[in-house]
């Protein structure tokens, strides 16, 4: 993945990891288009960061994805990188009767939204040099957090989806890169930004970019903090890591990106 001379669309980049990554890529020299649902927030980003383009998109809405893809490609026919960053993380209690609506919303946004985004751009990306699809899973794809079962499941699906589409897209000239965040201080869940267990946002993006710079052909971007989760089962530590991850509510609230 070329960090300095790409044209990159990052839906889900109005805050958190997505916005920080978008700003860093822009600073490195890439052309960046930020996507998000809130028109007012997009206007703020465009005003605060001249040179960054913005497009309104709701990844839970198939028609919105299609319209945004047309708009992006019309304005940026050189687009060669899609970063499918948009996602939601919500607590659920499967012992109650009202978890289903939350679970369905998480699936539609995190999994179906990613599938629809990739589908909207794959034909175009196959025509571009240095093309890449960047997916975003989580350490919770590999070790479950009790309070977010559907989030865990969607991120596990994103991990396996990434590995599957890589087998098809890489021979067609499109690199598939999976970013696997650990706990990072963002607003993904209430209180997350202040939790000392989570990585500072800037430190996390620093490490991600360092990995991508050192390994431009990387398939998974694994910072040091996520490795205990990513390899827990393979290294025979799964039960212990699950127990530790879910030991306290405070730790649980910080244990995903």
Protein Blocks (a to p, Z undefined) as FASTA:
>chain_A
ZZklcccddehilgcjllmmmmmmmmnopacddddfblklmmmmmmmmghiacddddfkb
mklmmmmmmmmmmmmmmbcbdcdfbccdddddfkbmklmmmmmmmmmmmmmmmmmmmmmm
mmmmmmpghiacdddddfklmbccfklmmlmmmmmmmmmmmmmmmmmmmmnopacddddd
dddddfkbghklmmmkbccfklmmmmmmmmmmmmmmbfbdcdfklmmmmmmmmnopmmmm
mmmmmmpmklmmmmcZZ
